[in-house]
Amino acid sequence: MTMLRDLLATWETWSAHNVMTRAFGHAPAEPSTATAVDALRDSAELVELLTGWQWQAMHAARRDGATWGEIAAVLKVSVEQVRSDYADVLDCQECILGRDVSAYREVL
C-alpha cells in the first residue's frame, strides 16, 4: 500500500506543474515527474482511503454523543443521507466481507 504522503505528493507535483503551465501558457523549465494519469490514480486511492475512514469517524462521533444532525452538518448533507450512507457501508461490510457489524449498528 502506498503511503498517504506519497499519494498526496504525486497530486501536488502534478497540480503545481499544471497550474504553472496554465498560468504562464507554457510548461516550466523543469518537466513534471507526475503525469495527469499519475495524479488521477493517486487521488482516486486517496479518496477511497478517506471515504473508508470517514464512516469510522462517523461511528466514533456517534459513540462520543454527536447527533446525526451534527454529523450531517459537518458533511454538508441531510440527516437522512448521512444515516443512509452509514447504513450502506455497514451492509456492504456485512454482506460482502462477512464482518460482524453489530457494534457499529448500535449507533444508528
Rosetta blueprint (number, residue, H / E / L):
1 M L
2 T L
3 M L
4 L H
5 R H
6 D H
7 L H
8 L H
9 A H
10 T H
11 W H
12 E H
13 T H
14 W H
15 S H
16 A H
17 H H
18 N H
19 V H
20 M H
21 T H
22 R H
23 A H
24 F H
25 G L
26 H L
27 A L
28 P L
29 A L
30 E L
31 P L
32 S L
33 T L
34 A L
35 T L
36 A H
37 V H
38 D H
39 A H
40 L H
41 R H
42 D H
43 S H
44 A H
45 E H
46 L H
47 V H
48 E H
49 L H
50 L H
51 T H
52 G H
53 W H
54 Q H
55 W H
56 Q H
57 A H
58 M H
59 H H
60 A H
61 A H
62 R H
63 R H
64 D L
65 G L
66 A L
67 T L
68 W H
69 G H
70 E H
71 I H
72 A H
73 A H
74 V H
75 L H
76 K L
77 V L
78 S L
79 V H
80 E H
81 Q H
82 V H
83 R H
84 S H
85 D H
86 Y H
87 A H
88 D H
89 V H
90 L H
91 D H
92 C H
93 Q H
94 E H
95 C H
96 I L
97 L L
98 G L
99 R L
100 D L
101 V L
102 S H
103 A H
104 Y H
105 R H
106 E L
107 V L
108 L L
